[in-house]
Amino acid sequence: MMKRLILPFLLTFCFYCESIFVDFLPPGSFGVDWILVPHFLLILFIMMGINYFRNRTLIYAAVFGLLFDIYFTGVIGIYLVLFPIAVYVSAKLTKLLFSNIFTALIITIMCISLVETIVYGMNIFVLRKSMDLNEFAMIRLVPTLILNAVFFIIVYFPFNKLLLNRKKEELNE
């Protein structure tokens, strides 16, 4: 029973870690006005899309996407749609490419870039926030990608091992 709860627990933990991270590292922490957006939960979903059951991961992504929208954003539905899309894209790309840490990192960076760019577009067109594309790229996108790449590298091997073990156990049940 406890083994079945480990993934939901880790996903919930990352969900809360994102808000804690933002509180402890506000813009300007490094002497520059970078906007660091942690996508720890999305990284776990992408890794699950690559190494776990895709359909189950899509359900997790949709549920947590809705929670993310309710808890963090003013636009309900954006993460509800974007998280599953990122999972689906990552799972499909992995079928085309040999899966290792480097391809998984590139797929993760690509999916986070896609999500960030769509969120940027929604902020511009729906919420009427102003930030030009160059400013978005240099102040928000690049620092966000670096932060999330570091997180990915830290969690890749232990989380990947957990996913492969869970998948093997579930297939044997």
GIWO-V573511 format. One record per residue. N is the residue number from 1. RES is the residue in one letter. SS is DSSP state (a for helix, b for strand, c for the rest). OMEGA is omega in whole degrees, -180 to 180 (999 if undefined). D_FIRST is the distance of its C-alpha to the first C-alpha in Angstrom with 2 decimals. Layout:
N,RES,SS,OMEGA,D_FIRST ; N,RES,SS,OMEGA,D_FIRST
This chain:
1,M,c,-178,0.00 ; 2,M,a,-180,3.79 ; 3,K,a,180,5.43 ; 4,R,a,-177,5.44 ; 5,L,a,-174,6.94 ; 6,I,a,179,9.38 ; 7,L,a,177,11.88 ; 8,P,a,178,12.35 ; 9,F,a,180,12.70 ; 10,L,a,178,15.22 ; 11,L,a,177,17.02 ; 12,T,a,178,17.43 ; 13,F,a,178,18.63 ; 14,C,a,177,21.15 ; 15,F,a,180,22.22 ; 16,Y,a,179,23.29 ; 17,C,a,179,24.69 ; 18,E,a,-180,27.11 ; 19,S,a,177,28.73 ; 20,I,a,179,28.88 ; 21,F,a,-180,30.46 ; 22,V,a,179,33.08 ; 23,D,a,-177,33.92 ; 24,F,a,-179,34.46 ; 25,L,c,-178,36.34 ; 26,P,c,177,38.70 ; 27,P,c,-179,41.39 ; 28,G,c,-178,44.18 ; 29,S,c,-178,42.10 ; 30,F,c,-180,43.62 ; 31,G,c,176,47.13 ; 32,V,c,-178,46.84 ; 33,D,c,176,45.66 ; 34,W,c,173,42.74 ; 35,I,c,-180,40.00 ; 36,L,c,-179,36.73 ; 37,V,c,179,33.99 ; 38,P,c,175,30.53 ; 39,H,c,-176,28.47 ; 40,F,a,180,25.42 ; 41,L,a,179,23.04 ; 42,L,a,178,25.25 ; 43,I,a,178,25.28 ; 44,L,a,178,21.52 ; 45,F,a,179,21.84 ; 46,I,a,177,24.73 ; 47,M,a,177,22.97 ; 48,M,a,177,20.08 ; 49,G,a,-180,22.90 ; 50,I,a,-168,24.40 ; 51,N,a,-175,21.54 ; 52,Y,c,180,18.68 ; 53,F,c,-174,18.72 ; 54,R,a,-175,21.63 ; 55,N,a,177,21.04 ; 56,R,a,179,17.50 ; 57,T,a,177,19.01 ; 58,L,a,178,21.91 ; 59,I,a,176,19.83 ; 60,Y,a,-177,18.21 ; 61,A,a,180,21.80 ; 62,A,a,-180,23.36 ; 63,V,a,180,21.10 ; 64,F,a,175,21.49 ; 65,G,a,177,25.12 ; 66,L,a,177,25.80 ; 67,L,a,179,24.31 ; 68,F,a,178,26.43 ; 69,D,a,-178,29.47 ; 70,I,a,-173,29.09 ; 71,Y,a,-170,28.56 ; 72,F,a,-169,30.95 ; 73,T,c,177,33.52 ; 74,G,c,-179,36.28 ; 75,V,c,-179,35.92 ; 76,I,c,175,33.04 ; 77,G,c,-175,31.94 ; 78,I,a,179,32.91 ; 79,Y,a,174,29.54 ; 80,L,a,179,27.91 ; 81,V,a,-173,30.15 ; 82,L,a,179,30.50 ; 83,F,a,178,26.88 ; 84,P,a,178,26.28 ; 85,I,a,179,29.77 ; 86,A,a,178,29.06 ; 87,V,a,-178,25.89 ; 88,Y,a,179,27.95 ; 89,V,a,-179,30.92 ; 90,S,a,179,28.98 ; 91,A,a,180,27.31 ; 92,K,a,179,30.74 ; 93,L,a,179,32.59 ; 94,T,a,177,30.27 ; 95,K,a,-179,31.19 ; 96,L,a,-174,34.82 ; 97,L,c,174,34.55 ; 98,F,c,-176,33.31 ; 99,S,c,171,30.08 ; 100,N,c,-175,30.39 ; 101,I,a,-177,30.27 ; 102,F,a,178,33.73 ; 103,T,a,178,33.27 ; 104,A,a,178,29.90 ; 105,L,a,180,31.74 ; 106,I,a,177,34.60 ; 107,I,a,179,32.43 ; 108,T,a,179,30.59 ; 109,I,a,179,33.98 ; 110,M,a,-180,35.34 ; 111,C,a,178,32.53 ; 112,I,a,177,32.76 ; 113,S,a,178,36.55 ; 114,L,a,-180,36.23 ; 115,V,a,-179,34.02 ; 116,E,a,-179,36.29 ; 117,T,a,178,39.43 ; 118,I,a,177,38.32 ; 119,V,a,176,37.33 ; 120,Y,a,179,40.75 ; 121,G,a,178,42.45 ; 122,M,a,178,40.74 ; 123,N,a,-180,41.81 ; 124,I,a,-172,45.36 ; 125,F,a,-176,45.81 ; 126,V,c,-177,43.76 ; 127,L,c,177,43.64 ; 128,R,c,175,47.06 ; 129,K,c,-176,46.18 ; 130,S,c,173,48.66 ; 131,M,c,-179,47.89 ; 132,D,c,-173,49.76 ; 133,L,a,179,48.10 ; 134,N,a,177,49.40 ; 135,E,a,177,48.21 ; 136,F,a,-177,44.76 ; 137,A,a,-174,44.60 ; 138,M,a,-176,45.86 ; 139,I,a,-176,44.40 ; 140,R,a,-171,41.02 ; 141,L,a,-177,40.03 ; 142,V,a,177,40.98 ; 143,P,a,178,39.54 ; 144,T,a,179,36.29 ; 145,L,a,179,36.05 ; 146,I,a,179,36.79 ; 147,L,a,-176,34.19 ; 148,N,a,174,31.45 ; 149,A,a,177,32.63 ; 150,V,a,178,32.27 ; 151,F,a,179,28.71 ; 152,F,a,-179,27.94 ; 153,I,a,180,29.47 ; 154,I,a,-173,27.53 ; 155,V,a,-172,24.03 ; 156,Y,a,-173,24.75 ; 157,F,a,180,24.02 ; 158,P,a,-178,20.84 ; 159,F,a,178,19.26 ; 160,N,a,178,20.64 ; 161,K,a,177,19.21 ; 162,L,a,-179,15.67 ; 163,L,a,-180,16.23 ; 164,L,a,177,17.76 ; 165,N,a,179,15.06 ; 166,R,a,-179,12.32 ; 167,K,a,179,14.94 ; 168,K,a,179,15.74 ; 169,E,a,-179,12.27 ; 170,E,a,177,12.00 ; 171,L,a,-179,15.56 ; 172,N,a,-179,15.04 ; 173,E,c,999,12.42
